[in-house]
Amino acid sequence: MNKKDITISTILFGLIIIIFTVYVSITFVPSVKHANKYYKVYLGGEKIGLISSEEELYNLIDKEQKVIKDKYNVDKVYPPSGLKIQSVLTYSNNTMSAKEVYDEIKDLDPFTIEAYEVNVKKDKYNKKFFILNKEDLDKAIKNTILAFLTEEQYENYKNDTQIQKAEENMQITDIYFDQEVTIRKTHISTEEDIITSPDELSIFFLFGTSNLTNKYIVKATDTIEEIAYKNKLGVSDFLVANPNIVSEKALLAVGQEVIVAGINPIANIVVESFQTEKQTITYDTKVEYDKSLNAEDMYIKQQGTNGQSIVTYATKEMNGVILNTVLISEEVVSAPVDKIVVYGGKNIVYVGNSTYWAWPTSKPYRISSSYGYRVHPVYGGGHFHYGVDITGTPNKNIYAIQSGKVIAADYNSSMGYYTKIDHQNGYVSTYMHFAKKALVSVGETVEKGQLIGIMGSTGASTGRHLDFRIQKNGQFMNPLSIYQ
């Protein structure tokens, strides 16, 4: 074979190879493996498996949870909050059915429903709770406000129909929360305590719990004051807890059930107002001594007569408790006339009189907190208040109620600046929350009506006032009782 024949053979062989390659490339279709779109299911960060349809799983959850729907009266039930579904492209066909995934997760994590999360915040205070219907919150807030105002007062304020009256009137200028209250719609676990009715929410909002177990069955001879005292409540707190009882003088039926729980609102309701009221100006009793008469002799030189005035206060209240009140105006309708009593003063040294006491402040005044059980305005919680809080006076002077010796004049974090006077007849009077150091010193003898301090708000106090207390033979007593 010559060189020319080899070349032709080589060319023919190459052509055959090319033709075969082209043929194979045209006629041969390789097997291609396609990726599928599936959904990875996780619960609490742990992988459960693959499913082909997330919608099918959601629908199955909603269909199977009829018990939850009936309990909460809702139309739809949602997956647990810890359930996460992620779409993926994968070559794997190892999938689970929606029913298999449902059976695996149904007892691991609670399902959810659409409801509302309410947050109440101020400084370090943070209270969170859950409600089914947004409208229930509006009703609960209104019911809480009506625990401290009449419906007429509230509606007149809301509708801007308040009428200015010359006597005994309340002009509300503002109603607001002391804390920030926010609400948002979200999916709530059915293991949470979800409040489902407006009445339950109203109780929760006012008392801080929806499970009121503090109830009392009225017995024969029970009075509201006695029931309140037995259960460590102030009368005003008892009336707030039982809005169907209109006053402390109301008659109770034997066997009647009353609530004896202290109020503890979830959010504090603040009411600012101008309050106009008639006030009786009680007459003072002046004691004179006639040294020509024996000690056992006594006569009334002049009878006393009460006066009357119309006063207006700017007042700030929180949950029905006066935090601060300022006297705006006073119109004296009739001035009081002092009673003058003359005692025999022959051969005696006067050291005090336990029959007639001076009032410790100027007049008019308001009692912002009475002697007895109450919710502490600073610390919260129920406690016994051993004095009366006096505020709303025309000046800030504080006077000794009787002559005696100063036995304390100091400061502490609760009482603020204070002083105590021993009247040397078993009585000791205490005056708290001075604006600054007392104007008298320990060991000093003071006279009845002497200026001893300036009203302030030092110590545990919410506003300028005098906390006035009386002890008899070491035991606290209602300070107002010595003026009766």
Salt bridges, closest charged atoms under 4 A:
ASP62 OD1 - LYS69 NZ 3.23
ASP70 OD2 - LYS66 NZ 2.97
ASP103 OD2 - LYS99 NZ 2.92
ASP103 OD1 - LYS106 NZ 3.88
GLU114 OE1 - LYS185 NZ 3.51
GLU117 OE1 - ARG184 NH2 3.42
GLU151 OE2 - LYS142 NZ 3.65
GLU155 OE2 - LYS142 NZ 3.33
GLU155 OE2 - LYS158 NZ 3.85
GLU167 OE1 - LYS278 NZ 3.16
ASP178 OD2 - LYS122 NZ 2.99
ASP222 OD1 - LYS230 NZ 3.34
GLU257 OE1 - LYS215 NZ 3.95
GLU277 OE1 - ARG366 NH2 3.38
ASP284 OD1 - LYS363 NZ 3.11
GLU288 OE1 - LYS301 NZ 3.36
ASP389 OD2 - ARG374 NH1 3.23
ASP389 OD1 - HIS385 NE2 3.31
ASP389 OD1 - HIS465 NE2 3.71
ASP467 OD2 - HIS385 NE2 3.28
ASP467 OD2 - ARG469 NH2 3.06
